[in-house]
Amino acid sequence: AIFSIPGGRYNYPYVPLLLSAVVLMVSRTHRVRRLLESVAFRFVGTISYGIYIYAFPSQQLVAWWLGPHDPLTNMILSTLLVLPPAILSWHLVEEPALGRKDAVAGWLARWRRS
C-alpha cells in the first residue's frame, strides 16, 4: 500500500505535506479548475454546511436501521439520506440568514455605539 510507512500511517510530516503540494499543483490545471467550477460542485458547495451538520446523524440512522453491513453501503445510503435535509437547511435557514446579515451587522454596530 502507498501509505505503508513503518511506525504507522502519516507518521512522518512529509507525507501530508507532499499530498498537499500535489493537491495545490493539480488544482491549478485547466481541467480541474473547470470541474471545480461546474454546477454540480457549486451545488455541493452551497449545501455543504447542511451535509456537514446532518452527515453524522444520517450515518448513525443507517447503521441503526440496517445493522451490521459494509461501509460502502452506509456511505451510499447516508449520502442519499443527508441530501434532503441539507437542501432544506440551505433554503429554510442558511439562505434567509445570509439575507439578513447586513441588518444584523447594522444592529450590532448601533448597539456597540450605545
C-alpha positions as CSV (number, residue, x, y, z in Angstrom):
1,A,0.0,0.0,0.0
2,I,1.1,3.5,-0.7
3,F,1.0,4.7,2.9
4,S,2.7,1.7,4.5
5,I,5.2,3.7,6.5
6,P,7.0,1.8,9.3
7,G,5.5,3.0,12.6
8,G,2.1,3.9,11.3
9,R,0.3,6.0,8.7
10,Y,1.2,9.7,8.5
11,N,4.0,9.1,11.0
12,Y,6.3,11.4,9.1
13,P,5.4,15.1,8.4
14,Y,6.5,14.9,4.8
15,V,3.5,12.6,3.7
16,P,0.8,15.2,4.4
17,L,3.0,18.0,3.0
18,L,3.6,16.0,-0.2
19,L,-0.1,15.3,-0.6
20,S,-0.9,19.0,0.0
21,A,1.6,20.0,-2.6
22,V,0.1,17.6,-5.1
23,V,-3.4,18.9,-4.5
24,L,-2.2,22.5,-4.9
25,M,-0.4,21.7,-8.2
26,V,-3.3,19.7,-9.6
27,S,-5.9,22.4,-8.7
28,R,-4.1,24.9,-11.0
29,T,-4.7,22.8,-14.2
30,H,-7.5,24.0,-16.5
31,R,-9.4,20.7,-16.4
32,V,-9.5,20.6,-12.7
33,R,-10.5,24.3,-12.4
34,R,-13.4,23.7,-14.9
35,L,-14.5,20.7,-12.8
36,L,-14.4,22.6,-9.6
37,E,-16.4,25.5,-11.1
38,S,-19.1,23.2,-12.5
39,V,-22.7,23.4,-11.5
40,A,-22.6,20.1,-9.6
41,F,-19.6,21.2,-7.5
42,R,-21.1,24.6,-6.8
43,F,-24.3,23.0,-5.7
44,V,-22.4,20.7,-3.3
45,G,-20.5,23.7,-2.0
46,T,-23.8,25.5,-1.4
47,I,-25.3,22.8,0.7
48,S,-22.0,21.6,2.2
49,Y,-22.7,23.0,5.7
50,G,-26.0,21.1,5.8
51,I,-24.2,18.0,4.7
52,Y,-21.7,18.6,7.5
53,I,-24.4,19.1,10.1
54,Y,-26.6,16.2,9.1
55,A,-24.0,13.6,8.0
56,F,-23.3,12.0,11.4
57,P,-27.0,11.6,12.3
58,S,-27.8,10.1,8.9
59,Q,-24.8,7.7,9.2
60,Q,-26.0,6.6,12.6
61,L,-29.6,6.2,11.5
62,V,-28.5,4.0,8.6
63,A,-26.2,1.9,10.9
64,W,-29.1,1.5,13.4
65,W,-31.7,0.8,10.8
66,L,-29.7,-1.8,8.8
67,G,-27.5,-3.2,11.5
68,P,-24.0,-4.5,10.6
69,H,-23.1,-4.0,7.0
70,D,-20.2,-2.9,4.8
71,P,-19.0,0.8,5.0
72,L,-19.8,1.4,1.3
73,T,-23.5,0.7,1.8
74,N,-23.5,3.0,4.8
75,M,-21.8,5.7,2.7
76,I,-24.2,5.5,-0.2
77,L,-27.3,5.3,1.9
78,S,-26.2,8.1,4.2
79,T,-25.4,10.3,1.2
80,L,-28.8,9.8,-0.2
81,L,-30.4,10.4,3.2
82,V,-28.4,13.5,4.0
83,L,-29.2,15.4,0.8
84,P,-32.9,16.4,1.5
85,P,-32.2,17.9,5.0
86,A,-29.1,19.6,3.7
87,I,-31.1,21.2,0.8
88,L,-33.9,22.2,3.1
89,S,-31.4,23.7,5.6
90,W,-29.9,25.9,2.8
91,H,-33.3,27.1,1.7
92,L,-35.0,27.5,5.0
93,V,-32.2,28.5,7.4
94,E,-28.9,29.4,5.8
95,E,-30.0,31.5,2.7
96,P,-32.5,33.6,4.8
97,A,-29.9,34.2,7.5
98,L,-27.3,35.3,4.9
99,G,-30.0,37.7,3.5
100,R,-30.3,39.3,7.0
101,K,-26.6,39.6,7.7
102,D,-26.4,43.3,6.8
103,A,-29.3,44.2,9.0
104,V,-27.8,42.2,11.9
105,A,-24.4,43.9,11.3
106,G,-26.1,47.4,11.4
107,W,-27.9,46.5,14.6
108,L,-24.7,45.3,16.2
109,A,-22.9,48.5,15.1
110,R,-25.7,50.6,16.7
111,W,-25.6,48.5,19.8
112,R,-21.9,48.9,20.2
113,R,-22.1,52.7,19.9
114,S,-24.7,53.0,22.6
